[in-house]
Amino acid sequence: MTKRARRMLALMDRATTLWHIPVVGRAKGRVIRRLLERHRPTRAIEIGSLLGYSAILIAGALPPRGRLTCVESNPYLAKFVKSNLEVAGLGRRVKVVGGDALRVLPLLSGRFDFVFIDAVKEDYLDYLRQLEPKLVPGAVVVADNTGVFRRDVAPYLEHVRASAGRWESREHDFGDDAMEVSILRG
């Protein structure tokens, strides 16, 4: 990750703490970075970008030829994400798509090997089902806020935890919240 991207994340950490804006943050960010370093994905997708914190984190940790697609439903926030990525020096590695993910995902071409889901909690399973045909074996799927919104994401958790061996899934607990990390078996 470049110094410019690290500086942008530090600035966003301070701002989001001051304004109480929910972003991934440092602890979850460390887990995501480790996953990216271990699995070395080259084509990632993020569903729900808010301010672009996790987009900067993911794009900054991808290998040189890695690319990220961000899907953000709010058009204003999509522009904000794009701007923050430019400031972080990562604009050329990331494509920001504005629109409802359930309508955008079927239109995306290609295959993905890393997914970060942090949008409408009740739609997590629908997002995954639309992406499953586009995932390569060994793809890593990270679902954020599975602790705080456990009831809302219950169908998603049931799918990745009890899918007859299709997924290897593990919860990462962060005290007040959790992330579910699932790997698609080949």
N, C-alpha and C positions, 0 to 999 in steps of 0.2 A: 504494500500500500504506500502510495506517495505521501510526502510530507504535507502537501496541499490537501489531500483527502483527509489525513489525520487531523489537520488543523480545523477543517470544516466540521468533522465529527465532534471535536472538542467544543467548538463554538455552539453547535446544535445541542450538545449535552447540557451546556450552561443555560441556554435559552429555554429549552424544553423543561428543565428542572424549575427554573424561575417561573415559567408560565404554566406549569403542571400539564404539559402536553404529553400524551402517552406515545413514546417511541420505544424501539427495541432496547436501547441502552447498552451499557458496557458489559454487564454479566451475560446477557443473552447474546450480545455481539461476539463475545469470546467463543461461545459454543458454535455460532455460525461460522466464524473464521476458521476454527479447527476443522469443522466439517468440510469447508471449501478447500483447505490445505490437504486434508486426507483424501478426498475424492476427486479433486482436480477437475471439476466440471468446466465445460466450455460454452454451454448454452443454457442460461438461467432465465427464469421468469419469476416476477414478483407480482402478486395480486394484492393490491392495496398499498399505496406508497406514502400517503399522508404528506410529509414534508421532504421525503427522500433520504431520511437517515439510513434506513436499511438498504436502500438502493446504493448509496455511497459505500456502505460497508461491504455489500456483496460485490459490486463492480470493482472496488478497490482490491479485493482479495482474489478475483478471478485471474487465471493465467493470461499472459499478453494477448492471446488470440480469443479470449473469452468475451462473450457478449451477454448483455442482460436486456430483457424486455420487461418494462414496468407497465402494469395496467392499473390506472387510477380513474375511478368513476367521476370524480369532481373535476370539471374542466379547469377551474382556477388552481386547484392543488396540482393538477398535472403540469400546468405551466410553471408553478413554483418548484416542483420536483426537477423539471428540466433546467431551470435556472440554477438551483443548488448543485446539480450535477456538473454544470458548466463551471461554476465557481470552484468546485472540487477538482476540476481538470479531468472529469470522466465523461463528459457529454458525448464524445465520439464512440464510446463503448456501450452506450445505453440508448435504447429506443423507448420513448415514453408514449404510450397509447392511452388516449382519453376515451372513456366509455365504460358501460356496465360489463364487468368481466364475463358474465354468463352469455352475453351477446358477442363479445370480442374474442373469447377463447376459441370458438369453433372456426373463426376466420384466420387464426394464426397458422402459418405453415412451418414445417420443420419439426424437429424433435428436441426435447429438453432433457437435461440431466440434473438440474437443480431447480427446485420450486420453493418459494417462500410465500405462504398464505397468511394474510393479515387484513382481511376485509370483512364483509358482512358474515358474522359468525354462523348464522343459520344456513348459509350457503357453502360452507367449507366442503361438505361432501359433494355437492353439485360441481364445484370448481374441480375437485379431484377427479370426478367421473369424466368430466370433459377433457381433462388433461391426460388421463391414463393411456389412451391410445397413442399419445404423442410422447410418452416417456420411454427412454432407453432403459434396458436392464441395468440395475445398479443405481438408478436415479434416486436422488435424495429429496424428500419432501419435508419441509419444516412448517408446521402449523403453529402460529403464535397464539397466546392467550387461552390455551386449553385448560388452564387452572381457573382463572377468573370466570370464564364463560363455559365451564364444563357442561352445564345443562344444554346450552345452545349448540355446542359442538359434539354432543353425545353420539349422533349418528355417524359423524366422521370418525370419531375414536373407535366406535364399534367396527366400522369398515376396515380400518388399518390394523386393528388388533386381532380380529377374528376372521381373516380372509383366506382361510385354508392354505396358509403358507405363502400367499402371494406377496405379503408385506412383512418385513421385520421392523417392528415399531417399538419405540422406547420413549417414555416421558422424562423430560428434564425439568426438575422442580427448582423454582427460584423463590421459595418461601411464599410470597404473596401471589404468585402466578406460575405458569408452566408452559413448556413448549413440547409438542410431540414431534419426534424425528422418526421418519419412516423411510425405509430403503426398499425399493422395488426389486424383488428377486428375479433373476433371469429366467 
